[in-house]
Amino acid sequence: MPALLRTLKARLSRRAHYERTLSELRRMDRAVMNDLDLTPEDLPALAHKAVYGA
């Protein structure tokens, strides 16, 4: 059972990190997004890659 709790805690931690990362990306100024050739639709995938890897 402790392994299950550790796994759950790790997954919840990563999910929280993903949500924080996505929130920060969504605060990015549109001009900066344009300079980086990003659209709002790109942000969830970018946050996912940053937190969970390729």
C-alpha distance matrix in Angstrom:
0.0 3.8 5.4 5.1 6.4 8.8 10.0 10.7 12.4 14.3 15.5 16.6 18.4 20.2 21.2 22.6 24.4 25.8 27.1 28.7 30.3 31.6 33.0 34.8 36.2 37.5 39.4 41.3 45.0 46.5 49.0 46.3 44.5 47.8 48.5 45.1 45.9 42.9 42.7 40.3 38.9 37.9 35.7 32.4 32.5 33.5 30.7 28.2 29.7 29.7 26.0 24.5 27.4 29.8
3.8 0.0 3.8 5.4 5.1 6.2 8.6 9.8 10.4 12.2 14.2 15.2 16.3 18.3 19.8 20.9 22.4 24.2 25.6 26.8 28.4 30.1 31.4 32.9 34.5 36.0 37.7 39.5 43.2 44.9 47.3 44.5 42.9 46.3 46.7 43.4 44.5 41.5 41.6 39.3 38.2 36.9 34.5 31.5 31.6 32.2 29.2 27.0 28.3 27.8 24.1 23.0 25.8 28.5
5.4 3.8 0.0 3.8 5.4 5.0 6.1 8.5 9.8 10.5 12.3 14.1 15.2 16.5 18.3 19.9 21.0 22.4 24.3 25.7 26.8 28.4 30.2 31.6 32.8 34.5 36.4 37.9 41.7 43.2 45.4 42.6 40.8 44.1 44.5 41.1 42.0 39.2 39.4 37.3 36.0 34.5 32.4 29.3 29.0 29.7 27.0 24.5 25.5 25.4 21.7 20.2 22.8 25.3
5.1 5.4 3.8 0.0 3.8 5.5 5.1 6.1 8.5 9.9 10.6 12.2 14.1 15.4 16.4 18.2 19.9 21.0 22.5 24.3 25.6 26.8 28.5 30.3 31.4 32.8 34.9 36.6 40.3 41.7 44.2 41.5 39.5 42.8 43.5 40.1 40.8 37.8 37.7 35.4 33.9 32.8 30.7 27.4 27.4 28.4 25.7 23.1 24.6 24.7 21.0 19.4 22.4 24.8
6.4 5.1 5.4 3.8 0.0 3.8 5.4 5.0 6.0 8.5 9.8 10.4 12.0 14.2 15.2 16.3 18.1 19.7 20.9 22.4 24.1 25.5 26.7 28.5 30.1 31.3 33.1 35.1 38.8 40.4 42.9 40.2 38.6 42.0 42.6 39.4 40.4 37.3 37.1 34.6 33.6 32.5 30.1 26.9 27.3 28.1 25.0 22.8 24.6 24.2 20.4 19.5 22.7 25.5
8.8 6.2 5.0 5.5 3.8 0.0 3.8 5.5 5.1 6.1 8.6 9.9 10.4 12.3 14.2 15.3 16.4 18.3 19.9 21.0 22.3 24.2 25.6 26.9 28.5 30.2 31.8 33.5 37.2 38.9 41.2 38.3 36.8 40.2 40.6 37.3 38.4 35.5 35.8 33.5 32.6 31.1 28.7 25.7 25.9 26.2 23.2 21.1 22.4 21.8 18.0 17.2 20.1 23.1
10.0 8.6 6.1 5.1 5.4 3.8 0.0 3.8 5.4 5.1 6.2 8.6 9.8 10.6 12.2 14.2 15.3 16.4 18.4 20.0 20.9 22.4 24.3 25.8 26.8 28.5 30.5 32.0 35.8 37.2 39.5 36.7 34.8 38.2 38.6 35.3 36.1 33.2 33.3 31.2 29.9 28.5 26.3 23.2 23.1 23.7 21.0 18.5 19.9 19.7 16.0 14.6 17.6 20.3
10.7 9.8 8.5 6.1 5.0 5.5 3.8 0.0 3.8 5.4 5.1 6.1 8.5 9.9 10.5 12.2 14.1 15.2 16.4 18.3 19.8 20.9 22.4 24.3 25.6 26.8 28.8 30.7 34.4 35.8 38.4 35.8 33.9 37.3 38.1 34.9 35.6 32.5 32.2 29.7 28.6 27.6 25.2 22.0 22.4 23.3 20.3 18.1 20.1 19.9 16.2 15.2 18.7 21.3
12.4 10.4 9.8 8.5 6.0 5.1 5.4 3.8 0.0 3.8 5.5 5.1 6.0 8.6 9.8 10.5 12.2 14.2 15.3 16.5 18.2 19.9 21.0 22.6 24.3 25.7 27.3 29.2 32.9 34.7 37.1 34.4 32.9 36.4 37.0 33.9 35.0 31.9 31.9 29.4 28.7 27.6 24.8 21.9 22.6 23.0 19.6 18.0 19.9 19.0 15.2 15.1 18.5 21.6
14.3 12.2 10.5 9.9 8.5 6.1 5.1 5.4 3.8 0.0 3.8 5.5 5.1 6.2 8.6 9.9 10.5 12.3 14.3 15.3 16.4 18.3 19.9 21.1 22.4 24.3 26.0 27.5 31.3 32.9 35.1 32.3 30.7 34.1 34.5 31.2 32.4 29.5 29.8 27.6 26.8 25.3 22.7 19.9 20.1 20.2 17.1 15.3 16.7 15.9 12.1 11.7 14.9 18.2
15.5 14.2 12.3 10.6 9.8 8.6 6.2 5.1 5.5 3.8 0.0 3.8 5.4 5.1 6.1 8.6 9.8 10.4 12.3 14.2 15.1 16.3 18.2 19.9 20.9 22.4 24.5 26.1 29.8 31.1 33.6 30.9 29.0 32.4 33.1 29.8 30.6 27.5 27.4 25.1 24.0 22.8 20.4 17.3 17.6 18.3 15.2 13.0 15.0 14.8 11.1 10.3 13.9 16.7
16.6 15.2 14.1 12.2 10.4 9.9 8.6 6.1 5.1 5.5 3.8 0.0 3.8 5.5 5.0 6.1 8.6 9.7 10.5 12.3 14.1 15.2 16.4 18.4 19.9 21.0 22.8 24.9 28.6 30.1 32.7 30.3 28.5 32.0 32.9 29.9 30.8 27.5 27.2 24.5 23.8 23.0 20.1 17.2 18.3 18.8 15.4 14.0 16.5 15.8 12.2 12.4 16.2 19.1
18.4 16.3 15.2 14.1 12.0 10.4 9.8 8.5 6.0 5.1 5.4 3.8 0.0 3.8 5.4 5.1 6.2 8.6 9.9 10.6 12.2 14.2 15.3 16.6 18.4 20.0 21.4 23.2 27.0 28.9 31.2 28.5 27.1 30.7 31.2 28.2 29.5 26.5 26.6 24.1 23.9 22.6 19.5 17.1 18.1 17.8 14.3 13.4 15.4 14.0 10.4 11.4 14.9 18.2
20.2 18.3 16.5 15.4 14.2 12.3 10.6 9.9 8.6 6.2 5.1 5.5 3.8 0.0 3.8 5.4 4.9 6.1 8.6 9.8 10.3 12.1 14.1 15.2 16.3 18.2 20.1 21.4 25.2 26.7 29.0 26.2 24.5 28.0 28.5 25.3 26.5 23.5 23.7 21.5 21.0 19.4 16.6 14.1 14.6 14.4 11.1 9.8 11.7 10.6 6.9 7.7 11.3 14.5
21.2 19.8 18.3 16.4 15.2 14.2 12.2 10.5 9.8 8.6 6.1 5.0 5.4 3.8 0.0 3.8 5.4 5.0 6.2 8.7 9.8 10.5 12.2 14.2 15.2 16.4 18.6 20.4 24.0 25.3 28.0 25.6 23.6 27.1 28.1 25.0 25.8 22.5 22.2 19.6 18.9 18.0 15.1 12.2 13.5 14.0 10.5 9.3 12.3 11.7 8.4 9.3 13.0 15.7
22.6 20.9 19.9 18.2 16.3 15.3 14.2 12.2 10.5 9.9 8.6 6.1 5.1 5.4 3.8 0.0 3.8 5.4 5.1 6.2 8.6 9.9 10.5 12.4 14.2 15.3 16.8 19.0 22.7 24.5 27.1 24.7 23.2 26.9 27.7 25.0 26.2 22.9 22.6 19.8 19.9 19.0 15.7 13.5 15.3 15.1 11.4 11.4 14.2 12.7 9.8 11.8 15.2 18.2
24.4 22.4 21.0 19.9 18.1 16.4 15.3 14.1 12.2 10.5 9.8 8.6 6.2 4.9 5.4 3.8 0.0 3.8 5.5 5.1 6.1 8.5 9.8 10.6 12.2 14.2 15.6 17.1 20.9 22.8 25.0 22.3 21.0 24.7 25.1 22.3 23.8 20.7 21.0 18.7 19.0 17.5 14.1 12.4 13.8 12.8 9.1 9.6 11.7 9.5 6.9 9.7 12.6 15.8
25.8 24.2 22.4 21.0 19.7 18.3 16.4 15.2 14.2 12.3 10.4 9.7 8.6 6.1 5.0 5.4 3.8 0.0 3.8 5.5 5.1 6.0 8.5 9.9 10.5 12.2 14.4 15.7 19.4 20.8 23.2 20.7 18.8 22.3 23.2 20.2 21.2 18.0 17.9 15.6 15.4 14.1 10.9 8.7 10.2 9.8 6.0 6.3 9.2 8.0 5.8 8.3 11.2 13.7
27.1 25.6 24.3 22.5 20.9 19.9 18.4 16.4 15.3 14.3 12.3 10.5 9.9 8.6 6.2 5.1 5.5 3.8 0.0 3.8 5.5 5.1 6.1 8.6 9.9 10.5 12.5 14.7 18.2 19.7 22.6 20.5 18.7 22.3 23.5 21.0 21.9 18.4 17.8 14.8 15.1 14.6 11.1 9.2 11.8 11.7 8.1 9.2 12.4 11.3 9.6 12.0 14.9 17.2
28.7 26.8 25.7 24.3 22.4 21.0 20.0 18.3 16.5 15.3 14.2 12.3 10.6 9.8 8.7 6.2 5.1 5.5 3.8 0.0 3.8 5.5 5.1 6.2 8.7 9.9 10.8 13.0 16.6 18.8 21.3 18.9 17.8 21.6 22.4 20.1 21.6 18.4 18.3 15.6 16.7 15.8 12.1 11.2 13.7 12.5 8.9 11.0 13.4 11.2 10.1 13.3 15.7 18.4
30.3 28.4 26.8 25.6 24.1 22.3 20.9 19.8 18.2 16.4 15.1 14.1 12.2 10.3 9.8 8.6 6.1 5.1 5.5 3.8 0.0 3.8 5.4 5.2 6.2 8.6 10.1 11.1 14.9 16.8 19.0 16.3 15.0 18.7 19.3 16.7 18.3 15.3 15.6 13.5 14.5 13.0 9.3 9.1 10.9 9.0 5.7 8.6 10.4 8.0 8.0 11.4 13.2 15.5
31.6 30.1 28.4 26.8 25.5 24.2 22.4 20.9 19.9 18.3 16.3 15.2 14.2 12.1 10.5 9.9 8.5 6.0 5.1 5.5 3.8 0.0 3.8 5.4 5.1 6.1 8.7 10.1 13.7 14.9 17.6 15.5 13.6 17.1 18.4 16.0 16.8 13.4 13.0 10.3 11.3 10.4 6.6 6.3 9.1 8.1 5.3 8.2 10.8 9.6 9.9 12.6 14.4 16.0
33.0 31.4 30.2 28.5 26.7 25.6 24.3 22.4 21.0 19.9 18.2 16.4 15.3 14.1 12.2 10.5 9.8 8.5 6.1 5.1 5.4 3.8 0.0 3.8 5.5 5.1 6.5 9.1 12.5 14.3 17.2 15.5 14.2 17.8 19.2 17.4 18.5 15.1 14.4 11.5 13.2 13.0 9.3 9.5 12.7 11.6 9.0 12.0 14.4 12.9 12.9 15.9 17.9 19.7
34.8 32.9 31.6 30.3 28.5 26.9 25.8 24.3 22.6 21.1 19.9 18.4 16.6 15.2 14.2 12.4 10.6 9.9 8.6 6.2 5.2 5.4 3.8 0.0 3.8 5.4 5.2 6.9 10.5 13.0 15.2 13.0 12.4 16.2 16.9 15.2 17.0 14.1 14.3 12.1 14.4 13.4 9.8 11.1 13.6 11.4 9.3 12.8 14.4 12.1 12.9 16.3 17.7 19.6
36.2 34.5 32.8 31.4 30.1 28.5 26.8 25.6 24.3 22.4 20.9 19.9 18.4 16.3 15.2 14.2 12.2 10.5 9.9 8.7 6.2 5.1 5.5 3.8 0.0 3.8 5.4 5.3 9.0 10.6 12.9 10.6 9.2 12.9 13.9 12.0 13.4 10.4 10.6 8.8 11.1 9.9 6.5 8.7 10.9 8.7 7.7 11.4 12.6 11.0 12.7 15.7 16.5 17.8
37.5 36.0 34.5 32.8 31.3 30.2 28.5 26.8 25.7 24.3 22.4 21.0 20.0 18.2 16.4 15.3 14.2 12.2 10.5 9.9 8.6 6.1 5.1 5.4 3.8 0.0 3.8 5.4 8.2 9.4 12.5 11.3 9.6 13.1 14.9 13.6 14.3 11.0 10.0 7.3 10.1 10.2 7.2 9.2 12.2 11.0 10.0 13.4 15.2 14.2 15.5 18.2 19.3 20.4
39.4 37.7 36.4 34.9 33.1 31.8 30.5 28.8 27.3 26.0 24.5 22.8 21.4 20.1 18.6 16.8 15.6 14.4 12.5 10.8 10.1 8.7 6.5 5.2 5.4 3.8 0.0 3.8 6.4 8.9 11.6 10.5 10.1 13.5 14.9 14.3 15.7 13.0 12.5 10.3 13.5 13.5 10.6 12.9 15.6 13.9 12.8 16.4 17.9 16.3 17.5 20.7 21.8 23.1
41.3 39.5 37.9 36.6 35.1 33.5 32.0 30.7 29.2 27.5 26.1 24.9 23.2 21.4 20.4 19.0 17.1 15.7 14.7 13.0 11.1 10.1 9.1 6.9 5.3 5.4 3.8 0.0 3.8 6.4 8.4 6.7 6.8 10.2 11.2 10.8 12.5 10.3 10.6 9.6 13.1 12.4 10.1 13.2 15.2 12.9 12.8 16.5 17.3 15.7 17.8 20.8 21.2 22.2
45.0 43.2 41.7 40.3 38.8 37.2 35.8 34.4 32.9 31.3 29.8 28.6 27.0 25.2 24.0 22.7 20.9 19.4 18.2 16.6 14.9 13.7 12.5 10.5 9.0 8.2 6.4 3.8 0.0 3.8 5.4 5.3 6.4 8.8 10.0 10.8 12.3 10.9 11.0 10.7 14.4 14.2 12.7 16.0 18.0 15.8 16.2 19.8 20.5 19.1 21.4 24.4 24.5 25.2
46.5 44.9 43.2 41.7 40.4 38.9 37.2 35.8 34.7 32.9 31.1 30.1 28.9 26.7 25.3 24.5 22.8 20.8 19.7 18.8 16.8 14.9 14.3 13.0 10.6 9.4 8.9 6.4 3.8 0.0 3.8 5.4 4.9 6.1 8.6 9.7 10.1 8.9 8.5 8.9 12.6 12.8 12.2 15.8 17.4 15.8 16.8 20.2 20.8 20.1 22.6 25.1 25.0 25.1
49.0 47.3 45.4 44.2 42.9 41.2 39.5 38.4 37.1 35.1 33.6 32.7 31.2 29.0 28.0 27.1 25.0 23.2 22.6 21.3 19.0 17.6 17.2 15.2 12.9 12.5 11.6 8.4 5.4 3.8 0.0 3.8 5.4 5.0 6.2 8.7 9.6 9.9 10.6 12.0 15.4 15.0 14.7 18.5 19.6 17.5 18.9 22.3 22.4 21.4 24.3 26.9 26.4 26.3
46.3 44.5 42.6 41.5 40.2 38.3 36.7 35.8 34.4 32.3 30.9 30.3 28.5 26.2 25.6 24.7 22.3 20.7 20.5 18.9 16.3 15.5 15.5 13.0 10.6 11.3 10.5 6.7 5.3 5.4 3.8 0.0 3.8 5.3 5.0 6.2 8.5 8.5 10.3 11.7 14.8 13.6 12.9 16.7 17.5 14.9 16.3 19.7 19.4 18.2 21.2 23.9 23.2 23.4
44.5 42.9 40.8 39.5 38.6 36.8 34.8 33.9 32.9 30.7 29.0 28.5 27.1 24.5 23.6 23.2 21.0 18.8 18.7 17.8 15.0 13.6 14.2 12.4 9.2 9.6 10.1 6.8 6.4 4.9 5.4 3.8 0.0 3.8 5.4 5.1 6.0 5.0 6.6 8.2 11.1 9.9 9.8 13.6 14.4 12.2 14.0 17.2 17.1 16.5 19.5 21.8 21.2 21.0
47.8 46.3 44.1 42.8 42.0 40.2 38.2 37.3 36.4 34.1 32.4 32.0 30.7 28.0 27.1 26.9 24.7 22.3 22.3 21.6 18.7 17.1 17.8 16.2 12.9 13.1 13.5 10.2 8.8 6.1 5.0 5.3 3.8 0.0 3.8 5.3 4.8 5.8 7.4 10.1 12.6 11.7 12.6 16.4 16.7 14.9 17.2 20.1 19.7 19.5 22.7 24.7 23.8 23.1
48.5 46.7 44.5 43.5 42.6 40.6 38.6 38.1 37.0 34.5 33.1 32.9 31.2 28.5 28.1 27.7 25.1 23.2 23.5 22.4 19.3 18.4 19.2 16.9 13.9 14.9 14.9 11.2 10.0 8.6 6.2 5.0 5.4 3.8 0.0 3.8 5.5 7.7 10.4 13.1 15.4 13.8 14.4 18.1 18.1 15.6 17.9 20.9 19.9 19.3 22.8 24.9 23.5 23.0
45.1 43.4 41.1 40.1 39.4 37.3 35.3 34.9 33.9 31.2 29.8 29.9 28.2 25.3 25.0 25.0 22.3 20.2 21.0 20.1 16.7 16.0 17.4 15.2 12.0 13.6 14.3 10.8 10.8 9.7 8.7 6.2 5.1 5.3 3.8 0.0 3.8 5.5 9.0 11.6 13.4 11.0 11.6 15.2 14.7 12.1 14.7 17.5 16.2 15.8 19.3 21.3 19.8 19.2
45.9 44.5 42.0 40.8 40.4 38.4 36.1 35.6 35.0 32.4 30.6 30.8 29.5 26.5 25.8 26.2 23.8 21.2 21.9 21.6 18.3 16.8 18.5 17.0 13.4 14.3 15.7 12.5 12.3 10.1 9.6 8.5 6.0 4.8 5.5 3.8 0.0 3.8 6.9 10.4 11.5 9.6 11.3 14.8 14.1 12.4 15.4 17.8 16.8 17.2 20.6 22.0 20.6 19.4
42.9 41.5 39.2 37.8 37.3 35.5 33.2 32.5 31.9 29.5 27.5 27.5 26.5 23.5 22.5 22.9 20.7 18.0 18.4 18.4 15.3 13.4 15.1 14.1 10.4 11.0 13.0 10.3 10.9 8.9 9.9 8.5 5.0 5.8 7.7 5.5 3.8 0.0 3.8 6.8 8.1 6.1 7.7 11.2 11.0 9.6 12.4 14.8 14.4 14.9 18.0 19.6 18.6 17.8
42.7 41.6 39.4 37.7 37.1 35.8 33.3 32.2 31.9 29.8 27.4 27.2 26.6 23.7 22.2 22.6 21.0 17.9 17.8 18.3 15.6 13.0 14.4 14.3 10.6 10.0 12.5 10.6 11.0 8.5 10.6 10.3 6.6 7.4 10.4 9.0 6.9 3.8 0.0 3.8 5.3 5.3 7.1 10.3 11.0 10.6 12.9 15.2 15.7 16.5 19.0 20.5 20.1 19.3
40.3 39.3 37.3 35.4 34.6 33.5 31.2 29.7 29.4 27.6 25.1 24.5 24.1 21.5 19.6 19.8 18.7 15.6 14.8 15.6 13.5 10.3 11.5 12.1 8.8 7.3 10.3 9.6 10.7 8.9 12.0 11.7 8.2 10.1 13.1 11.6 10.4 6.8 3.8 0.0 3.8 5.4 5.5 8.2 10.1 10.2 11.5 13.8 15.2 15.8 17.7 19.4 19.7 19.4
38.9 38.2 36.0 33.9 33.6 32.6 29.9 28.6 28.7 26.8 24.0 23.8 23.9 21.0 18.9 19.9 19.0 15.4 15.1 16.7 14.5 11.3 13.2 14.4 11.1 10.1 13.5 13.1 14.4 12.6 15.4 14.8 11.1 12.6 15.4 13.4 11.5 8.1 5.3 3.8 0.0 3.8 5.6 6.9 8.1 9.5 11.2 12.5 14.0 15.5 17.2 18.1 18.4 17.6
37.9 36.9 34.5 32.8 32.5 31.1 28.5 27.6 27.6 25.3 22.8 23.0 22.6 19.4 18.0 19.0 17.5 14.1 14.6 15.8 13.0 10.4 13.0 13.4 9.9 10.2 13.5 12.4 14.2 12.8 15.0 13.6 9.9 11.7 13.8 11.0 9.6 6.1 5.3 5.4 3.8 0.0 3.8 5.9 5.7 6.2 8.8 10.3 10.9 12.4 14.6 15.6 15.3 14.4
35.7 34.5 32.4 30.7 30.1 28.7 26.3 25.2 24.8 22.7 20.4 20.1 19.5 16.6 15.1 15.7 14.1 10.9 11.1 12.1 9.3 6.6 9.3 9.8 6.5 7.2 10.6 10.1 12.7 12.2 14.7 12.9 9.8 12.6 14.4 11.6 11.3 7.7 7.1 5.5 5.6 3.8 0.0 3.8 5.5 5.0 6.1 8.5 9.8 10.4 12.3 13.9 14.3 14.4
32.4 31.5 29.3 27.4 26.9 25.7 23.2 22.0 21.9 19.9 17.3 17.2 17.1 14.1 12.2 13.5 12.4 8.7 9.2 11.2 9.1 6.3 9.5 11.1 8.7 9.2 12.9 13.2 16.0 15.8 18.5 16.7 13.6 16.4 18.1 15.2 14.8 11.2 10.3 8.2 6.9 5.9 3.8 0.0 3.8 5.4 5.2 6.1 8.6 9.9 10.7 11.7 12.8 13.1
32.5 31.6 29.0 27.4 27.3 25.9 23.1 22.4 22.6 20.1 17.6 18.3 18.1 14.6 13.5 15.3 13.8 10.2 11.8 13.7 10.9 9.1 12.7 13.6 10.9 12.2 15.6 15.2 18.0 17.4 19.6 17.5 14.4 16.7 18.1 14.7 14.1 11.0 11.0 10.1 8.1 5.7 5.5 3.8 0.0 3.8 5.5 5.0 6.1 8.6 10.0 10.2 10.4 9.8
33.5 32.2 29.7 28.4 28.1 26.2 23.7 23.3 23.0 20.2 18.3 18.8 17.8 14.4 14.0 15.1 12.8 9.8 11.7 12.5 9.0 8.1 11.6 11.4 8.7 11.0 13.9 12.9 15.8 15.8 17.5 14.9 12.2 14.9 15.6 12.1 12.4 9.6 10.6 10.2 9.5 6.2 5.0 5.4 3.8 0.0 3.8 5.4 5.2 6.2 8.7 10.0 9.6 9.7
30.7 29.2 27.0 25.7 25.0 23.2 21.0 20.3 19.6 17.1 15.2 15.4 14.3 11.1 10.5 11.4 9.1 6.0 8.1 8.9 5.7 5.3 9.0 9.3 7.7 10.0 12.8 12.8 16.2 16.8 18.9 16.3 14.0 17.2 17.9 14.7 15.4 12.4 12.9 11.5 11.2 8.8 6.1 5.2 5.5 3.8 0.0 3.8 5.5 5.0 6.3 8.4 9.4 10.7
28.2 27.0 24.5 23.1 22.8 21.1 18.5 18.1 18.0 15.3 13.0 14.0 13.4 9.8 9.3 11.4 9.6 6.3 9.2 11.0 8.6 8.2 12.0 12.8 11.4 13.4 16.4 16.5 19.8 20.2 22.3 19.7 17.2 20.1 20.9 17.5 17.8 14.8 15.2 13.8 12.5 10.3 8.5 6.1 5.0 5.4 3.8 0.0 3.8 5.4 5.3 5.7 7.1 8.3
29.7 28.3 25.5 24.6 24.6 22.4 19.9 20.1 19.9 16.7 15.0 16.5 15.4 11.7 12.3 14.2 11.7 9.2 12.4 13.4 10.4 10.8 14.4 14.4 12.6 15.2 17.9 17.3 20.5 20.8 22.4 19.4 17.1 19.7 19.9 16.2 16.8 14.4 15.7 15.2 14.0 10.9 9.8 8.6 6.1 5.2 5.5 3.8 0.0 3.8 5.5 5.4 4.5 5.3
29.7 27.8 25.4 24.7 24.2 21.8 19.7 19.9 19.0 15.9 14.8 15.8 14.0 10.6 11.7 12.7 9.5 8.0 11.3 11.2 8.0 9.6 12.9 12.1 11.0 14.2 16.3 15.7 19.1 20.1 21.4 18.2 16.5 19.5 19.3 15.8 17.2 14.9 16.5 15.8 15.5 12.4 10.4 9.9 8.6 6.2 5.0 5.4 3.8 0.0 3.8 6.0 5.7 8.0
26.0 24.1 21.7 21.0 20.4 18.0 16.0 16.2 15.2 12.1 11.1 12.2 10.4 6.9 8.4 9.8 6.9 5.8 9.6 10.1 8.0 9.9 12.9 12.9 12.7 15.5 17.5 17.8 21.4 22.6 24.3 21.2 19.5 22.7 22.8 19.3 20.6 18.0 19.0 17.7 17.2 14.6 12.3 10.7 10.0 8.7 6.3 5.3 5.5 3.8 0.0 3.8 5.8 9.1
24.5 23.0 20.2 19.4 19.5 17.2 14.6 15.2 15.1 11.7 10.3 12.4 11.4 7.7 9.3 11.8 9.7 8.3 12.0 13.3 11.4 12.6 15.9 16.3 15.7 18.2 20.7 20.8 24.4 25.1 26.9 23.9 21.8 24.7 24.9 21.3 22.0 19.6 20.5 19.4 18.1 15.6 13.9 11.7 10.2 10.0 8.4 5.7 5.4 6.0 3.8 0.0 3.8 6.8
27.4 25.8 22.8 22.4 22.7 20.1 17.6 18.7 18.5 14.9 13.9 16.2 14.9 11.3 13.0 15.2 12.6 11.2 14.9 15.7 13.2 14.4 17.9 17.7 16.5 19.3 21.8 21.2 24.5 25.0 26.4 23.2 21.2 23.8 23.5 19.8 20.6 18.6 20.1 19.7 18.4 15.3 14.3 12.8 10.4 9.6 9.4 7.1 4.5 5.7 5.8 3.8 0.0 3.8
29.8 28.5 25.3 24.8 25.5 23.1 20.3 21.3 21.6 18.2 16.7 19.1 18.2 14.5 15.7 18.2 15.8 13.7 17.2 18.4 15.5 16.0 19.7 19.6 17.8 20.4 23.1 22.2 25.2 25.1 26.3 23.4 21.0 23.1 23.0 19.2 19.4 17.8 19.3 19.4 17.6 14.4 14.4 13.1 9.8 9.7 10.7 8.3 5.3 8.0 9.1 6.8 3.8 0.0
